[in-house]
Every structure is written in C-alpha cells, then in structure tokens.
Amino acid sequence: MKILILGGGFAGVEAAIKLRKHKYEVTLISDRDFLFIYPVSIWIPVGKRSYEDTQIKLSDLAKIHGFSLVLDKVTKIEAKNSIVFGEDKSYSFDYLFIAMGMGKVKTKGLEHTHSICGKPEESVIIKDLLDNLITKGKGNINVGFGGNPKDLTATAVRGGPAFELLFNISVLLKEKGLRDHFNLTFFAPMAEPGKRMGEKAYGKMDTFFEHYKVKTHFGIKIKEFHENAILFEDDSQIPSDLTLYISGGDGHPIIKESDLPQNETGFIQINEMCRVEGFPRIYAIGDIAAIIGHQWAAKQGHVAEIMADVAIFNFHNEQSGKEKRMSYWERLHIICVMDSGDGAAFVMRTAKTDFMVPLPIIGHWLKKGWGWYYKNSKMKRMFRIPGM
Ligand SMILES: Cc1cc2nc3c(=O)[nH]c(=O)nc-3n(C[C@H](O)[C@H](O)[C@H](O)COP(=O)(O)OP(=O)(O)OC[C@H]3O[C@@H](n4cnc5c(N)ncnc54)[C@H](O)[C@@H]3O)c2cc1C
C-alpha cells in the first residue's frame, strides 16, 4: 500500500508519526528540508530566538520515526487519477494525506510589506530591517493583518502573531531606550480585529495597546501599500519605514488548480473525519482544509495536529475493519499563549465559552517551554503529553 503525505509542517509531520506508530510504510514529500515551528518564530525578529533553533530537520524526524522523506515541490495533483506531480518526478498513491498549508490574499503593493507568517526566511529579513531602523534611531513601524473577503467563515484570519510581534517590538525598543523615538501603529481593515479570540479577549486589547504605547488604525480597507506609506480606501495614509503585514489566508495555489473539491476560498472540502468529500482515499489536514460548521473556529497549529490525529485514527480503523470513527469537530477549540515580550495572555475559546487570563512573566516562559517541548517530544527525546 502506497501512502503519501504532502507537506512537512505541523499536520504532515504529525500524520507521519502517527502512521508509523501503526507500522504503515509512509513517504512524506516536502519542498523544504525542515519543519518550521511558526508559533515561536515571533522571537526571531527581536533577536530572542535564532532561525536555526526554530527548525527541526525533516531528515532527523524521518530517521527517528522511520518514514521516507522526499524533498520535492508538488506542482500538480490529479486526485481522480491518484497521481501527484513534483518538480523532479511524479508519485502514484493508494492513500493521500494533503497538508501543504495555505496561500495568502494578494493586495496591491504587497511587495512593500513583510510577513512573519510567510516563508520562514522572512523572519530573518524582518530582523535585519528592524535592526537597521534601530541603528538609525527613529522611525514609523506599522504592524497589521487582513482577512479574505471570500472567506465567509473567517477561519483563516491570522491575527495573533501580529499582536505578538507588535508588543515584542515595543518591548525591544524600550529595552534599547528608544521607545519614544518610534511610532508604532497597529492597523487592520476589519472593524473589530482580534474578535476571533473571543469577546472577552477582544475587550482587553485596548489595555494592551495603551500599555505598549501603540496607536491604532482599523475599520478602513487597505487600498495599497507603498514603499513609505500605507494607503487606505478613505484616502487616509500612515507613513511607514517598516510595514509588517499578515495577509488573509487563501487556498493553496496547487489546490486551486486541482480537481479536488474546494470552498469559495480554495480550501479543501472535508467531512468531519477529515476525509476529502467524494474521495474516500484522500484526507486533507491542517491549514489547507476548510473548517465548516464552527463559525468561531480558527486555523491553528494544534488544530492541524488534531486533524492529523483524527485522520489517522479513522484511516487505521477503516484498515483494521473497526467501525469507530472520530470527528475533529469534537476537539475543536482556540488555545493560544499570546506573548507580549515581557509577559503573555492565555486565550481560550470553545463553542461554549471564551476567556483571556493575563500571565505576567510566567506566560512568556510558558510559551518558551512549549517551544522546547514541541521540538524535544517530536525528536523522541522526552515523553509526549497525551493530546499535545
Ligand atoms: C508566526 C506564526 C505564529 C503562530 N502561532 C501559533 C500559536 O501560537 N498557536 C497555534 O496553535 N498556531 C499558531 N500558528 C499557526 C500554525 O503555525 C499553523 O496553523 C500550522 O503551521 C499549520 O500547519 P500545516 O501543517 O497545516 O501547515 P504548515 O505548517 O504551513 O506546513 C505546510 C508544509 O507544506 C509544505 N509545502 C507547501 N507547499 C508545498 C509544495 N508545493 N510542495 C511540497 N511541500 C509544500 C511547506 O514547506 C510546509 O512544510 C502560528 C502561525 C504563524 C505563521
């Protein structure tokens, strides 16, 4: 039986590990040779974590867990013909797990911005640009995020890392004694940015902006990014020496061109067992899959892992002739430690409740600890906490 996994991020690696636990032969195809631990990459621009330390080599993971690794860029998927095309060769499969993450919405002038949620190497570029501005001693730094107008569920809005980077930059400037020489502005086109974290968390954002001396500009659509300014649809503009912008999530370009069922945004349509609608041998997991029926949910790393876990459970039970199936809906929730450089806030949201608890100092160390745990547990250097 040929089992292929496309993508070596949170979802793909978790699927490979779980499949190997059940002793299946697995091949994982990735266009990069490392897993990037995005949640802790927010510290790269402010110099509190190295780029190298934020990666796990896929070849090490392959050796430890016993899966085959192929480094190739997927260029086309023909689901009906059970074939995947890469830049180097083509791959047939009996079962396919698609985990290649998501694309991003294009806005005019996007090339004048940098994103902490883009290619991993962008985090290092942001660090260099920030260091240059710090050397100059003054400037206008703008950090924001946008949505995808086609994404009616808004599950692909990625706001948390923008807040984290913004507050971390404020703390860094303060540490350098330069905070009063910089204008730091948060911008977003939606009227209530951050509301996905829940009503209670959103209600506390003003306190954060005040504490970190951040100006705000939201509720007005972005018209265009310029080299030295951000232009809005009401013709207002903000001067900018550094624009850090997280675009709304969009379907992966390879999926948009494929014969796989997609929603209006280009995310793969799956059922609650993570199986692709109309394709019983194909699963889609992580950011690439459309989350339906849970208007409040968000695409997150732990959701990607839950989806991988659920997909493998259902796949294995099917192979073993067991009737029991699992739904990722039952385990869906938003959980995040939002780091602010000198502290953090613990945010939790489920279908029934939401809350935000400030965690001064300890929250920062909690997130650092999670980064350490993620890496070491994946490398089998320590015991894995069930569900994490
Ligand atoms: C800065 C930042 C901070 C975040 N913080 C948190 C947090 O605190 N908590 C949380 O739960 N989530 C957080 N997230 C979200 C989380 O990182 C994502 O939800 C998670 O990475 C999704 O996993 P994935 O496997 O679906 O996609 P990814 O991790 O994006 O992995 C996709 C993989 O597919 C590969 N790939 C893509 N295209 C191709 C191709 N054509 N051919 C071959 N391979 C391909 C990529 O190289 C990559 O290895 C954060 C995200 C960012 C960017």
The ligand as an SDF file (V2000), in Angstrom:
LIG
                    3D

 53 58  0  0  0  0  0  0  0  0999 V2000
    4.0280   33.4640   13.1290 C   0  0  0  0  0  0  0  0  0  0  0  0
    3.0010   32.4140   13.4340 C   0  0  0  0  0  0  0  0  0  0  0  0
    2.6380   32.1710   14.7520 C   0  0  0  0  0  0  0  0  0  0  0  0
    1.7000   31.1940   15.0440 C   0  0  0  0  0  0  0  0  0  0  0  0
    1.3650   30.9600   16.3600 N   0  0  0  0  0  0  0  0  0  0  0  0
    0.5350   29.9380   16.6660 C   0  0  0  0  0  0  0  0  0  0  0  0
    0.2640   29.6090   18.0150 C   0  0  0  0  0  0  0  0  0  0  0  0
    0.7480   30.2750   18.9510 O   0  0  0  0  0  0  0  0  0  0  0  0
   -0.5470   28.5490   18.2660 N   0  0  0  0  0  0  0  0  0  0  0  0
   -1.0760   27.7990   17.2560 C   0  0  0  0  0  0  0  0  0  0  0  0
   -1.7890   26.8080   17.5270 O   0  0  0  0  0  0  0  0  0  0  0  0
   -0.8610   28.1000   15.9590 N   0  0  0  0  0  0  0  0  0  0  0  0
   -0.0680   29.1390   15.6370 C   0  0  0  0  0  0  0  0  0  0  0  0
    0.1830   29.4450   14.3180 N   0  0  0  0  0  0  0  0  0  0  0  0
   -0.4990   28.6810   13.2630 C   0  0  0  0  0  0  0  0  0  0  0  0
    0.2330   27.4010   12.9190 C   0  0  0  0  0  0  0  0  0  0  0  0
    1.6060   27.6120   12.7450 O   0  0  0  0  0  0  0  0  0  0  0  0
   -0.3680   26.8290   11.6290 C   0  0  0  0  0  0  0  0  0  0  0  0
   -1.7620   26.6470   11.8300 O   0  0  0  0  0  0  0  0  0  0  0  0
    0.2910   25.4990   11.3040 C   0  0  0  0  0  0  0  0  0  0  0  0
    1.6350   25.7290   10.9180 O   0  0  0  0  0  0  0  0  0  0  0  0
   -0.4670   24.7850   10.1930 C   0  0  0  0  0  0  0  0  0  0  0  0
    0.1630   23.5720    9.9390 O   0  0  0  0  0  0  0  0  0  0  0  0
    0.1180   22.9160    8.4810 P   0  0  0  0  0  0  0  0  0  0  0  0
    0.9040   21.6730    8.5710 O   0  0  0  0  0  0  0  0  0  0  0  0
   -1.2680   22.8530    8.0070 O   0  0  0  0  0  0  0  0  0  0  0  0
    0.8600   23.9800    7.5480 O   0  0  0  0  0  0  0  0  0  0  0  0
    2.3840   24.4660    7.5820 P   0  0  0  0  0  0  0  0  0  0  0  0
    2.9370   24.4090    8.9430 O   0  0  0  0  0  0  0  0  0  0  0  0
    2.3580   25.7740    6.8700 O   0  0  0  0  0  0  0  0  0  0  0  0
    3.1460   23.3930    6.7090 O   0  0  0  0  0  0  0  0  0  0  0  0
    2.9390   23.2650    5.3350 C   0  0  0  0  0  0  0  0  0  0  0  0
    4.0740   22.4380    4.7580 C   0  0  0  0  0  0  0  0  0  0  0  0
    3.8210   22.1610    3.3780 O   0  0  0  0  0  0  0  0  0  0  0  0
    4.9850   22.4160    2.6160 C   0  0  0  0  0  0  0  0  0  0  0  0
    4.5630   22.7720    1.2640 N   0  0  0  0  0  0  0  0  0  0  0  0
    3.8260   23.8450    0.8790 C   0  0  0  0  0  0  0  0  0  0  0  0
    3.6810   23.8380   -0.4600 N   0  0  0  0  0  0  0  0  0  0  0  0
    4.3230   22.7480   -0.9120 C   0  0  0  0  0  0  0  0  0  0  0  0
    4.5180   22.2050   -2.2130 C   0  0  0  0  0  0  0  0  0  0  0  0
    4.0370   22.7850   -3.3050 N   0  0  0  0  0  0  0  0  0  0  0  0
    5.2280   21.0590   -2.3220 N   0  0  0  0  0  0  0  0  0  0  0  0
    5.7330   20.4300   -1.2130 C   0  0  0  0  0  0  0  0  0  0  0  0
    5.5740   20.9150    0.0240 N   0  0  0  0  0  0  0  0  0  0  0  0
    4.8750   22.0520    0.1770 C   0  0  0  0  0  0  0  0  0  0  0  0
    5.6830   23.5620    3.3760 C   0  0  0  0  0  0  0  0  0  0  0  0
    7.0480   23.6190    3.0810 O   0  0  0  0  0  0  0  0  0  0  0  0
    5.4300   23.1560    4.8100 C   0  0  0  0  0  0  0  0  0  0  0  0
    6.3960   22.2300    5.2470 O   0  0  0  0  0  0  0  0  0  0  0  0
    1.0940   30.4470   14.0040 C   0  0  0  0  0  0  0  0  0  0  0  0
    1.4410   30.6940   12.6770 C   0  0  0  0  0  0  0  0  0  0  0  0
    2.3850   31.6520   12.3750 C   0  0  0  0  0  0  0  0  0  0  0  0
    2.7530   31.8730   10.9350 C   0  0  0  0  0  0  0  0  0  0  0  0
  1  2  1  0
  2  3  1  0
  2 52  2  0
  3  4  2  0
  4  5  1  0
  4 50  1  0
  5  6  2  0
  6  7  1  0
  6 13  1  0
  7  8  2  0
  7  9  1  0
  9 10  1  0
 10 11  2  0
 10 12  1  0
 12 13  2  0
 13 14  1  0
 14 15  1  0
 14 50  1  0
 15 16  1  0
 16 17  1  0
 16 18  1  0
 18 19  1  0
 18 20  1  0
 20 21  1  0
 20 22  1  0
 22 23  1  0
 23 24  1  0
 24 25  2  0
 24 26  1  0
 24 27  1  0
 27 28  1  0
 28 29  2  0
 28 30  1  0
 28 31  1  0
 31 32  1  0
 32 33  1  0
 33 34  1  0
 33 48  1  0
 34 35  1  0
 35 36  1  0
 35 46  1  0
 36 37  1  0
 36 45  1  0
 37 38  2  0
 38 39  1  0
 39 40  1  0
 39 45  2  0
 40 41  1  0
 40 42  2  0
 42 43  1  0
 43 44  2  0
 44 45  1  0
 46 47  1  0
 46 48  1  0
 48 49  1  0
 50 51  2  0
 51 52  1  0
 52 53  1  0
M  END
$$$$
